Amino acid sequence: MAERALTAAAPLRGTGPLGRLLVLRPAVAVAVVYLAARVVTTGFLLVAAELSGPTSRFGADATIGTLSMGWDAQWYWVVGSAGYPTHLPVDATGAVTQNAWAFMPVYPALTRVLSVVFAGNYPLAAVVLAIVAGYAACLAFFHLLREKLEADAALWAVALLAASPLAALFQMGYAESLFLLWLFLALRLLLRRRFVWLYPLIVVMGYTRPGVLAFALLLGAYGVMRWVRRRDDPLPPAQVMHIVALGVLAVVVGFSWQVIAGIVTGDPAAYMETELSWRRGWIGEGGFVPFDGFVQGAALWFRLWGLPEIAAYVALAVAVLAVAAVIAFEPHVRRLGPEMRLWSASYVLYLLVVFFPQSSIFRLLLPLAPLYGAIAAPRHALWRWGMLVVGLIGQWWWIYQMLALGNSYTQIP
């Protein structure tokens, strides 16, 4: 009999009040953990607002509301209230400047609809949507990890994510929490081989936040893996058709925004020029070359730090090899199963191909959240609590640097 690809989740069990609650009501247990994390983040944001000074981008009179709607949240607000420009803005040299085409429409559209409940208050609706989507994402994350880990480890992974260095994004007008929801649902469907439901998820994922091309890479790698293992894990023709069709759909959706922007503005390069406008302030003019952003970015950061440029290339190569080794060989990561490991590898490769590493690289790493399952897997209490404390310290550092200070081009959330 062929070996089944899916492994049965360990039975629910727990000790202590939260453990017993986890056995009876997993959704409530996740809610308790998530809300506790949100209380801590709210405290951090309140302190950051008090520390915000006249040189901060938020000013001396900053509030938790202004911090929550800072930077990219403003662009989503523009999309939600005014839509996309039909004419690209340009500077005195004719170069395209930063504009709303860099931001996908699903999150601001849902926020605009939700704002009706709040008397048209878009910022309040944006934060509420981010918080609710964050809880739904954490619940989906718990059930995703329950396919591979014990319930207590899955709940600890939720805690590490909810209190992670980037957890303030669960309370900001960003699309990250909504994207994580779609991602975790999609990964669980892939793991359970419920391919039909992946079609609509790929579409909404692709128009929520850039990253669906990484999911296309995942599907390609997943298809190759299933083909290689087809003797031990049969690969029916219907599944082959779904995997190929889903991969094609993810590629089409991933590139469609460029086509849409080109049609609306009359400039076929509208989206690419818009994306490049964000890096012109760092490296000047230049077109898009795969992998070039990371190579140039590494060299730039090392020059800013007063280090030799050659060291940047060595460090980048070592970092890439180290990440690859962790995904391929680390026992706790391997325990997550091939789907989550292939996603992690695909997303890292996607970033290396398209991204220019600036301070927002921390936020761009958030879709690697499935790896929190590997961090939570060791059962030693000191390890788990230690990782939680590290996450909270990192969260305060991120909030302090990007929001409380926020007075430099190296402090962009």
Phi, psi and chi 1 to 4 in degrees:
 res  aa     phi    psi   chi1   chi2   chi3   chi4
   1 MET       -  136.0 -178.3  178.9  -64.9      -
   2 ALA   -65.2  142.8      -      -      -      -
   3 GLU   -71.5  133.1  179.0 -175.8   -4.5      -
   4 ARG   -74.5  139.7  -69.7 -170.1   64.4 -166.0
   5 ALA   -74.8  -27.9      -      -      -      -
   6 LEU   -88.8  139.6  -59.7 -177.9      -      -
   7 THR  -108.3  142.0   57.9      -      -      -
   8 ALA   -70.6  136.8      -      -      -      -
   9 ALA   -71.3  148.2      -      -      -      -
  10 ALA   -64.7  147.8      -      -      -      -
  11 PRO   -62.8  149.5   22.8  -33.5      -      -
  12 LEU   -66.9  133.8  -77.3  167.9      -      -
  13 ARG  -156.5  155.6   61.5  177.5 -177.8  -88.5
  14 GLY  -169.3  154.6      -      -      -      -
  15 THR  -122.6  157.2   58.2      -      -      -
  16 GLY    79.0  168.6      -      -      -      -
  17 PRO   -58.2  -46.0  -22.7   33.1      -      -
  18 LEU   -69.2  -37.0 -171.8   57.6      -      -
  19 GLY   -63.8  -42.4      -      -      -      -
  20 ARG   -67.7  -36.6  -71.5 -169.5  -69.4  -89.0
  21 LEU   -64.2  -37.2 -177.7   61.5      -      -
  22 LEU   -61.7  -37.6 -177.5   59.5      -      -
  23 VAL   -66.0  -42.3  172.6      -      -      -
  24 LEU   -84.4  -44.0  -61.2  173.5      -      -
  25 ARG  -140.7   83.2  -65.3  -73.7 -172.8  -88.5
  26 PRO   -56.0  -38.0  -25.1   34.0      -      -
  27 ALA   -63.9  -35.4      -      -      -      -
  28 VAL   -72.6  -40.3  178.4      -      -      -
  29 ALA   -61.6  -43.4      -      -      -      -
  30 VAL   -62.3  -39.9  169.8      -      -      -
  31 ALA   -62.9  -41.0      -      -      -      -
  32 VAL   -60.7  -47.0  169.9      -      -      -
  33 VAL   -64.2  -45.2  169.6      -      -      -
  34 TYR   -64.7  -44.7 -178.9   75.1      -      -
  35 LEU   -67.7  -36.3  -70.4  175.5      -      -
  36 ALA   -61.5  -41.4      -      -      -      -
  37 ALA   -65.1  -37.5      -      -      -      -
  38 ARG   -68.6  -32.8  -60.1  -74.7   60.8   77.6
  39 VAL   -63.7  -43.9  168.8      -      -      -
  40 VAL   -63.2  -45.5  173.8      -      -      -
  41 THR   -61.6  -40.4  -61.2      -      -      -
  42 THR   -59.5  -42.0  -60.5      -      -      -
  43 GLY   -60.9  -43.3      -      -      -      -
  44 PHE   -60.5  -43.4  -74.2  164.3      -      -
  45 LEU   -66.6  -37.2  -69.7  172.3      -      -
  46 LEU   -63.9  -42.8  -72.4  171.0      -      -
  47 VAL   -65.2  -41.5  173.6      -      -      -
  48 ALA   -61.6  -39.4      -      -      -      -
  49 ALA   -62.8  -38.0      -      -      -      -
  50 GLU   -67.9  -34.2  -72.5  -64.3  -40.7      -
  51 LEU   -81.9  -15.9  -65.7  176.2      -      -
  52 SER   -62.3  127.5 -179.8      -      -      -
  53 GLY  -112.8 -175.4      -      -      -      -
  54 PRO   -64.4  -21.5   20.9  -31.8      -      -
  55 THR   -88.8  -10.2   59.8      -      -      -
  56 SER   -71.6  152.9  166.2      -      -      -
  57 ARG   -64.8  -16.6   66.8  172.6   60.1   95.7
  58 PHE   -96.8  -12.6  -61.7  100.5      -      -
  59 GLY    81.9  172.4      -      -      -      -
  60 ALA   -72.9  -18.8      -      -      -      -
  61 ASP  -101.7   29.5   57.2  -12.9      -      -
  62 ALA   -62.2  148.4      -      -      -      -
  63 THR  -126.7  169.9   66.1      -      -      -
  64 ILE   -61.8  -29.9 -170.3  171.4      -      -
  65 GLY   -68.2  -43.5      -      -      -      -
  66 THR   -68.6  -36.1   56.7      -      -      -
  67 LEU   -64.1  -39.4  -64.0 -175.3      -      -
  68 SER   -69.5  -20.4  -62.9      -      -      -
  69 MET  -112.5   28.1  -71.7  -59.3  -64.4      -
  70 GLY   -85.4  160.0      -      -      -      -
  71 TRP    53.9 -115.7 -153.8 -109.5      -      -
  72 ASP   -61.8  -26.6  -76.6    0.2      -      -
  73 ALA   -58.3  -32.1      -      -      -      -
  74 GLN   -65.5  -39.2  -66.9  -72.8  -46.7      -
  75 TRP   -66.4  -41.1  -76.3  111.3      -      -
  76 TYR   -62.2  -35.1  -76.6  115.8      -      -
  77 TRP   -64.0  -41.9 -166.8   -6.8      -      -
  78 VAL   -59.5  -45.5  168.3      -      -      -
  79 VAL   -62.6  -44.0  173.4      -      -      -
  80 GLY   -68.1  -25.9      -      -      -      -
  81 SER  -103.9  -32.3   58.0      -      -      -
  82 ALA  -123.2   -9.0      -      -      -      -
  83 GLY    78.5 -154.4      -      -      -      -
  84 TYR  -108.3  145.8  -64.0   93.7      -      -
  85 PRO   -70.8  141.2   26.7  -34.7      -      -
  86 THR   -86.6  -16.2   55.5      -      -      -
  87 HIS  -124.4  126.5  -60.0  -75.3      -      -
  88 LEU   -71.7  134.0  -66.4  174.4      -      -
  89 PRO   -71.9  142.3   26.6  -34.0      -      -
  90 VAL  -132.5  158.2  -64.5      -      -      -
  91 ASP   -92.6 -170.3   60.5   17.7      -      -
  92 ALA   -63.9  -24.0      -      -      -      -
  93 THR   -90.4   -3.0   67.1      -      -      -
  94 GLY    90.7    2.8      -      -      -      -
  95 ALA   -79.2  140.4      -      -      -      -
  96 VAL   -64.4  134.7  174.4      -      -      -
  97 THR  -103.3  173.2   58.4      -      -      -
  98 GLN   -59.5  136.0  -62.5  172.6    5.7      -
  99 ASN  -156.4  177.3   64.9   85.2      -      -
 100 ALA   -69.9  -14.1      -      -      -      -
 101 TRP   -65.7  -13.0  -79.4  108.5      -      -
 102 ALA   -76.9   -5.7      -      -      -      -
 103 PHE  -121.4  132.6  -58.3   89.5      -      -
 104 MET   -77.9  157.9  -57.8  -59.8  171.3      -
 105 PRO   -90.0  -15.7   30.5  -35.0      -      -
 106 VAL   -63.4  -49.6  168.8      -      -      -
 107 TYR   -62.6  -50.2  174.3   74.5      -      -
 108 PRO   -65.7  -30.4   19.4  -31.1      -      -
 109 ALA   -67.2  -45.2      -      -      -      -
 110 LEU   -64.2  -38.2  -69.0  177.2      -      -
 111 THR   -63.6  -42.1  -59.0      -      -      -
 112 ARG   -60.5  -41.0 -179.3   66.2  179.7  -89.9
 113 VAL   -65.3  -45.2  171.7      -      -      -
 114 LEU   -65.7  -30.1 -178.4   60.7      -      -
 115 SER   -62.5  -19.7   68.8      -      -      -
 116 VAL   -59.9  -36.1  174.6      -      -      -
 117 VAL   -67.1  -27.4  178.9      -      -      -
 118 PHE  -107.6   36.3  -60.3  105.7      -      -
 119 ALA    55.8   37.4      -      -      -      -
 120 GLY    80.5    9.3      -      -      -      -
 121 ASN   -79.5   93.4 -171.0  -33.0      -      -
 122 TYR   -62.2  -48.2 -179.6   96.3      -      -
 123 PRO   -56.5  -43.4  -26.4   36.7      -      -
 124 LEU   -63.5  -43.6  178.5   58.1      -      -
 125 ALA   -62.9  -38.1      -      -      -      -
 126 ALA   -63.1  -44.1      -      -      -      -
 127 VAL   -69.7  -42.1  173.2      -      -      -
 128 VAL   -60.9  -44.7  168.6      -      -      -
 129 LEU   -61.8  -42.1  178.3   57.6      -      -
 130 ALA   -62.6  -42.4      -      -      -      -
 131 ILE   -65.7  -46.9  -67.4  173.1      -      -
 132 VAL   -65.2  -44.4  172.6      -      -      -
 133 ALA   -62.9  -34.7      -      -      -      -
 134 GLY   -63.7  -42.0      -      -      -      -
 135 TYR   -64.1  -45.9  166.0   69.0      -      -
 136 ALA   -60.4  -38.6      -      -      -      -
 137 ALA   -64.8  -42.1      -      -      -      -
 138 CYS   -65.4  -37.7  -75.6      -      -      -
 139 LEU   -66.1  -43.6 -175.9   59.0      -      -
 140 ALA   -63.6  -37.0      -      -      -      -
 141 PHE   -63.7  -43.1 -173.0   41.4      -      -
 142 PHE   -58.0  -48.4  172.2   80.6      -      -
 143 HIS   -70.0  -31.2  -72.8  -67.2      -      -
 144 LEU   -62.5  -48.8  169.1   65.0      -      -
 145 LEU   -70.9  -24.9  -67.6 -179.8      -      -
 146 ARG   -63.9  -16.8  -80.4  -71.3  -67.7  125.2
 147 GLU   -69.1  -22.3  -56.9  -71.8  -16.3      -
 148 LYS  -125.4  -23.5  -61.2  -64.4 -179.1 -179.7
 149 LEU  -121.2  164.0  -57.3  177.2      -      -
 150 GLU   -67.8  159.8  -62.4   83.8    0.9      -
 151 ALA   -61.1  -39.9      -      -      -      -
 152 ASP   -67.7  -36.7   65.3  -30.9      -      -
 153 ALA   -66.6  -40.0      -      -      -      -
 154 ALA   -63.3  -40.2      -      -      -      -
 155 LEU   -68.6  -36.8 -171.7   62.3      -      -
 156 TRP   -64.0  -38.9  -95.1  101.3      -      -
 157 ALA   -61.8  -39.6      -      -      -      -
 158 VAL   -60.4  -43.9  167.8      -      -      -
 159 ALA   -62.3  -42.4      -      -      -      -
 160 LEU   -64.8  -37.0  -64.8  177.2      -      -
 161 LEU   -71.4  -45.9  172.8   59.5      -      -
 162 ALA   -66.2  -25.0      -      -      -      -
 163 ALA  -113.5   22.6      -      -      -      -
 164 SER   -73.6  170.2   66.9      -      -      -
 165 PRO   -56.2  -26.6  -29.5   36.8      -      -
 166 LEU  -102.0   13.7  -82.2  -61.3      -      -
 167 ALA   -66.1  -17.7      -      -      -      -
 168 ALA   -61.1  -23.1      -      -      -      -
 169 LEU   -65.6  -19.9  -67.8  170.0      -      -
 170 PHE   -70.0  -10.9  -69.5  127.0      -      -
 171 GLN  -125.3   21.6  -64.3  175.2 -133.0      -
 172 MET  -122.7  161.1  -62.7  177.0   67.2      -
 173 GLY   -78.2   49.0      -      -      -      -
 174 TYR  -109.1  161.8  -81.0   60.6      -      -
 175 ALA   -89.2    0.9      -      -      -      -
 176 GLU   -59.2  -46.7  -97.6   67.5   15.2      -
 177 SER   -65.8  -36.0   56.3      -      -      -
 178 LEU   -67.4  -40.2 -168.0   61.8      -      -
 179 PHE   -63.4  -41.9 -177.5   84.0      -      -
 180 LEU   -60.3  -37.8  -72.5 -177.6      -      -
 181 LEU   -59.0  -50.9  171.8   59.3      -      -
 182 TRP   -62.1  -40.5  -52.2  141.0      -      -
 183 LEU   -63.7  -47.8  173.0   62.7      -      -
 184 PHE   -65.2  -39.2  -64.1  151.4      -      -
 185 LEU   -62.8  -42.9  -69.8  174.1      -      -
 186 ALA   -65.1  -41.8      -      -      -      -
 187 LEU   -64.4  -38.6  -72.9  173.6      -      -
 188 ARG   -68.6  -38.9 -168.8  173.9 -174.0 -137.0
 189 LEU   -63.7  -40.3  -71.8  170.4      -      -
 190 LEU   -64.2  -43.0 -177.5   65.8      -      -
 191 LEU   -62.1  -38.9 -165.0  151.0      -      -
 192 ARG   -87.3   -2.7  -71.6 -179.9  161.6 -109.3
 193 ARG    61.4   37.9  -59.6  177.6 -175.8  176.6
 194 ARG   -97.5   73.9  -63.6  179.5  178.9  175.3
 195 PHE   -67.5  -31.7  -61.8  108.3      -      -
 196 VAL   -59.8  -39.9  172.7      -      -      -
 197 TRP   -72.1  -13.6  -72.0  101.2      -      -
 198 LEU   -73.3  -24.2  -83.8  171.9      -      -
 199 TYR   -59.0  -55.1  -70.9   94.8      -      -
 200 PRO   -67.0  -32.4   22.1  -33.0      -      -
 201 LEU   -65.2  -38.9  -95.7  179.2      -      -
 202 ILE   -62.2  -38.6  -76.4  174.5      -      -
 203 VAL   -65.6  -51.1  174.3      -      -      -
 204 VAL   -67.8  -33.6  -64.8      -      -      -
 205 MET   -62.2  -44.5 -172.6 -169.9  -52.4      -
 206 GLY   -65.7  -27.8      -      -      -      -
 207 TYR  -103.7   13.6  -65.9  121.6      -      -
 208 THR   -99.2  -41.0  -63.0      -      -      -
 209 ARG  -165.2  145.0  177.5 -171.3  175.7  -80.8
 210 PRO   -57.2  140.5  -26.6   35.9      -      -
 211 GLY   147.9   -9.6      -      -      -      -
 212 VAL   -68.7  -24.1   74.2      -      -      -
 213 LEU   -66.7  -29.7  -71.4  175.8      -      -
 214 ALA   -66.0  -34.9      -      -      -      -
 215 PHE   -68.7  -32.5 -156.0   82.5      -      -
 216 ALA   -63.3  -42.4      -      -      -      -
 217 LEU   -60.0  -43.3  -74.7  173.0      -      -
 218 LEU   -57.8  -46.9  160.7   64.8      -      -
 219 LEU   -62.8  -38.7  -70.9  166.5      -      -
 220 GLY   -63.2  -46.3      -      -      -      -
 221 ALA   -66.2  -38.6      -      -      -      -
 222 TYR   -62.1  -43.0  174.3   80.8      -      -
 223 GLY   -62.3  -41.8      -      -      -      -
 224 VAL   -63.3  -43.9  171.1      -      -      -
 225 MET   -60.5  -45.5  178.1 -163.2   71.0      -
 226 ARG   -64.7  -36.0  -69.0  -69.9  -52.2  -80.4
 227 TRP   -66.9  -43.2  177.5 -100.1      -      -
 228 VAL   -64.2  -35.4  170.4      -      -      -
 229 ARG   -95.9   14.1  -62.4 -179.9  177.5 -179.5
 230 ARG   -62.5  -24.0   66.0 -170.9 -177.0  -80.1
 231 ARG   -71.8  -37.9  -69.9 -173.2  178.0  179.1
 232 ASP   -88.3  -26.3  -62.2  -39.2      -      -
 233 ASP  -132.6   91.3 -178.8   13.3      -      -
 234 PRO   -52.2  141.8  -26.6   35.5      -      -
 235 LEU  -118.9   90.8 -179.0   59.5      -      -
 236 PRO   -63.6  153.0  -17.0   30.3      -      -
 237 PRO   -55.7  -36.4  -26.9   34.8      -      -
 238 ALA   -62.4  -39.1      -      -      -      -
 239 GLN   -69.3  -36.8  -68.2 -168.8   13.7      -
 240 VAL   -58.5  -45.2  173.3      -      -      -
 241 MET   -61.9  -42.7  -67.4  176.4   60.1      -
 242 HIS   -64.8  -44.9  -81.6  -55.5      -      -
 243 ILE   -61.9  -44.3  -65.8  168.4      -      -
 244 VAL   -65.8  -47.0  171.9      -      -      -
 245 ALA   -63.2  -40.3      -      -      -      -
 246 LEU   -66.7  -38.9  -72.6  166.3      -      -
 247 GLY   -62.9  -43.2      -      -      -      -
 248 VAL   -63.9  -42.8  170.9      -      -      -
 249 LEU   -60.7  -43.7  175.8   62.8      -      -
 250 ALA   -62.7  -38.3      -      -      -      -
 251 VAL   -67.1  -44.8  170.8      -      -      -
 252 VAL   -61.6  -47.2  169.7      -      -      -
 253 VAL   -63.1  -40.6  170.9      -      -      -
 254 GLY   -61.4  -34.9      -      -      -      -
 255 PHE   -97.2   -9.1  -74.8  104.5      -      -
 256 SER   -66.2  -31.2   65.2      -      -      -
 257 TRP   -63.7  -33.4 -165.0 -118.1      -      -
 258 GLN   -63.7  -40.6  -62.1 -173.6   36.8      -
 259 VAL   -66.7  -44.6  176.8      -      -      -
 260 ILE   -61.2  -46.8  -65.8  169.6      -      -
 261 ALA   -61.5  -38.7      -      -      -      -
 262 GLY   -65.9  -39.8      -      -      -      -
 263 ILE   -67.9  -45.2  -68.4  172.9      -      -
 264 VAL   -67.2  -40.6  173.1      -      -      -
 265 THR   -92.4  -15.3   62.9      -      -      -
 266 GLY    79.9    6.9      -      -      -      -
 267 ASP  -120.2  108.2 -177.5   -7.3      -      -
 268 PRO   -57.7  -24.1  -22.4   33.1      -      -
 269 ALA   -98.0   16.3      -      -      -      -
 270 ALA   -57.2  -48.8      -      -      -      -
 271 TYR   -68.5  -44.4  177.1   72.9      -      -
 272 MET   -63.2  -42.7 -172.8   61.9   68.6      -
 273 GLU   -66.1  -35.0  -71.3  -60.7  -42.9      -
 274 THR   -63.8  -46.1  -63.9      -      -      -
 275 GLU   -63.7  -40.6  -72.7  -70.2   -6.8      -
 276 LEU   -66.9  -23.8  -69.4  174.4      -      -
 277 SER   -62.8  -25.5   69.1      -      -      -
 278 TRP   -73.5  -21.9 -101.6  -93.3      -      -
 279 ARG  -103.2   -5.6   66.0  175.3   70.8  174.0
 280 ARG   -63.5  -33.6  -74.6 -164.5 -173.2   99.6
 281 GLY   -67.0  -16.8      -      -      -      -
 282 TRP   -95.4  -46.8  -66.5   75.3      -      -
 283 ILE  -126.1    4.9   57.5  175.0      -      -
 284 GLY    79.7 -162.7      -      -      -      -
 285 GLU   -69.0  155.3  -65.8  -66.1  -26.4      -
 286 GLY   159.4  149.0      -      -      -      -
 287 GLY   -87.2 -179.5      -      -      -      -
 288 PHE   -87.5  126.3  171.4   74.2      -      -
 289 VAL  -129.6  123.9  178.1      -      -      -
 290 PRO   -52.2  137.2  -26.2   34.5      -      -
 291 PHE    72.7  -15.8  -62.3  102.9      -      -
 292 ASP   -65.4  -33.2 -174.4   57.1      -      -
 293 GLY   -59.3  -46.0      -      -      -      -
 294 PHE   -68.8  -38.0 -109.6   91.5      -      -
 295 VAL   -64.3  -48.9  173.8      -      -      -
 296 GLN   -65.6  -40.1  -71.3 -162.5   54.0      -
 297 GLY   -63.1  -43.2      -      -      -      -
 298 ALA   -60.5  -44.9      -      -      -      -
 299 ALA   -62.9  -40.5      -      -      -      -
 300 LEU   -63.0  -46.7  173.5   62.9      -      -
 301 TRP   -62.6  -40.4  -80.2  105.7      -      -
 302 PHE   -67.3  -34.4  -89.5   63.7      -      -
 303 ARG   -66.2  -41.0  -72.0 -163.5  -60.3  -90.6
 304 LEU   -61.9  -32.8  -70.5  173.4      -      -
 305 TRP   -84.7    0.4  -64.8  -29.2      -      -
 306 GLY    75.5   24.5      -      -      -      -
 307 LEU  -107.4  154.6  -61.2  173.3      -      -
 308 PRO   -64.3  142.1   19.6  -30.8      -      -
 309 GLU   -62.2  -35.7 -168.5  170.6  -54.2      -
 310 ILE   -60.9  -30.8 -173.2   64.0      -      -
 311 ALA   -65.4  -28.9      -      -      -      -
 312 ALA   -64.5  -43.1      -      -      -      -
 313 TYR   -67.2  -38.9  -53.5  131.2      -      -
 314 VAL   -65.3  -45.4  174.1      -      -      -
 315 ALA   -63.0  -40.6      -      -      -      -
 316 LEU   -63.1  -45.0  178.8   59.5      -      -
 317 ALA   -62.9  -43.1      -      -      -      -
 318 VAL   -63.8  -41.7  169.6      -      -      -
 319 ALA   -63.5  -43.6      -      -      -      -
 320 VAL   -63.1  -44.9  170.6      -      -      -
 321 LEU   -64.4  -37.5  -69.3  174.8      -      -
 322 ALA   -66.1  -44.7      -      -      -      -
 323 VAL   -62.8  -43.4  170.5      -      -      -
 324 ALA   -60.8  -41.6      -      -      -      -
 325 ALA   -65.3  -40.6      -      -      -      -
 326 VAL   -62.3  -46.6  168.0      -      -      -
 327 ILE   -64.9  -36.4  -66.7  173.5      -      -
 328 ALA   -83.1  -35.2      -      -      -      -
 329 PHE  -122.9  -20.5  -57.7  115.7      -      -
 330 GLU   -63.5  126.0 -155.3  -75.2  -37.4      -
 331 PRO   -58.3  -41.1  -23.3   33.0      -      -
 332 HIS   -70.7  -32.8  -60.7   99.3      -      -
 333 VAL   -69.1  -42.2  175.8      -      -      -
 334 ARG   -60.2  -31.1  -68.9  179.5   64.3   85.5
 335 ARG   -64.3  -22.8 -172.5  177.1  170.9 -172.8
 336 LEU   -69.7  -16.5  -61.8  177.8      -      -
 337 GLY    94.8  164.1      -      -      -      -
 338 PRO   -66.8  -33.1   22.6  -33.3      -      -
 339 GLU   -62.7  -48.0  -66.8   83.7    1.8      -
 340 MET   -71.5  -32.1  -77.7 -178.5  -93.3      -
 341 ARG   -70.1  -42.0  -68.4  166.0   60.7 -146.5
 342 LEU   -65.4  -37.0  -73.0  174.8      -      -
 343 TRP   -61.5  -45.8  161.6 -106.0      -      -
 344 SER   -60.1  -45.2  -59.8      -      -      -
 345 ALA   -64.6  -41.4      -      -      -      -
 346 SER   -65.2  -41.3  -61.4      -      -      -
 347 TYR   -69.9  -39.0 -172.1   71.8      -      -
 348 VAL   -61.9  -44.1  169.1      -      -      -
 349 LEU   -62.2  -41.9  178.4   58.9      -      -
 350 TYR   -58.2  -46.4  165.1   77.7      -      -
 351 LEU   -62.0  -42.8  -73.8 -176.6      -      -
 352 LEU   -61.6  -33.9  -71.3  171.5      -      -
 353 VAL   -74.5  -43.5  171.4      -      -      -
 354 VAL  -110.9  -19.1  -54.2      -      -      -
 355 PHE   -98.8  148.8 -171.5   62.3      -      -
 356 PHE  -105.2  116.3  175.1   81.1      -      -
 357 PRO   -75.1  106.6   27.0  -33.1      -      -
 358 GLN  -118.0 -164.9   43.1 -166.8  -69.0      -
 359 SER   -64.3  -21.5   57.0      -      -      -
 360 SER   -73.7    0.8   57.7      -      -      -
 361 ILE   -58.8  -32.1 -176.2   63.7      -      -
 362 PHE   -61.4  -44.3  -59.4  109.4      -      -
 363 ARG   -66.7  -37.1  175.2  169.5   56.8   86.7
 364 LEU   -67.4  -18.7  -88.6  -68.9      -      -
 365 LEU   -84.1   -7.4  -67.2  175.5      -      -
 366 LEU   -58.0  -36.5 -169.2   57.9      -      -
 367 PRO   -63.5   -5.9  -28.9   38.9      -      -
 368 LEU   -82.8   13.1  -68.2  174.6      -      -
 369 ALA   -53.8  -29.8      -      -      -      -
 370 PRO   -53.8  -23.9  -31.8   38.3      -      -
 371 LEU   -68.8  -14.8  -64.9  178.7      -      -
 372 TYR   -60.8  -24.7  -83.7  113.6      -      -
 373 GLY   -62.0  -37.1      -      -      -      -
 374 ALA   -70.6  -36.0      -      -      -      -
 375 ILE   -67.8  -35.2  -61.4  175.4      -      -
 376 ALA   -82.7  -13.1      -      -      -      -
 377 ALA   -63.6  -42.8      -      -      -      -
 378 PRO   -59.2  133.7  -24.5   34.8      -      -
 379 ARG   -86.8   -5.0  -61.0 -173.9   60.6   85.6
 380 HIS   -66.0  126.3 -159.9  -70.3      -      -
 381 ALA   -62.7  -39.3      -      -      -      -
 382 LEU   -62.0  -38.8 -176.0   60.2      -      -
 383 TRP   -63.7  -48.9  167.0  -98.5      -      -
 384 ARG   -65.1  -46.5  -72.5  173.2  169.4  174.5
 385 TRP   -66.2  -35.7  -77.9  102.5      -      -
 386 GLY   -63.0  -42.6      -      -      -      -
 387 MET   -66.5  -34.3  -71.0  -62.8   97.8      -
 388 LEU   -64.5  -43.6 -175.6   63.7      -      -
 389 VAL   -64.5  -42.3  170.3      -      -      -
 390 VAL   -59.2  -42.5  167.9      -      -      -
 391 GLY   -62.5  -42.1      -      -      -      -
 392 LEU   -66.7  -39.1  -70.6  170.9      -      -
 393 ILE   -63.1  -44.2  -67.5  172.5      -      -
 394 GLY   -62.8  -36.2      -      -      -      -
 395 GLN   -64.7  -45.0 -177.3 -177.8  157.1      -
 396 TRP   -63.5  -41.6  168.0 -114.5      -      -
 397 TRP   -58.0  -45.1  177.3   88.8      -      -
 398 TRP   -64.1  -45.8 -171.1   87.7      -      -
 399 ILE   -63.6  -42.9  -70.0  172.5      -      -
 400 TYR   -65.1  -46.0  177.7   68.8      -      -
 401 GLN   -70.6  -47.9  -69.8  -69.2  -33.9      -
 402 MET   -85.1  -27.6  -54.3  -60.1  171.6      -
 403 LEU  -113.4  -52.9  -57.2 -179.5      -      -
 404 ALA   -65.9  -45.4      -      -      -      -
 405 LEU   -85.2  -74.3  -63.9 -177.4      -      -
 406 GLY    49.2   43.4      -      -      -      -
 407 ASN  -119.3   15.8   53.9    9.0      -      -
 408 SER  -138.5  155.9  166.9      -      -      -
 409 TYR   -68.5  -11.7   65.5   96.2      -      -
 410 THR   -91.2    6.9   62.4      -      -      -
 411 GLN  -125.3   56.2  -64.5  168.0  -43.7      -
 412 ILE  -105.0  121.3  -60.8  172.2      -      -
 413 PRO   -69.8      -   22.7  -30.8      -      -
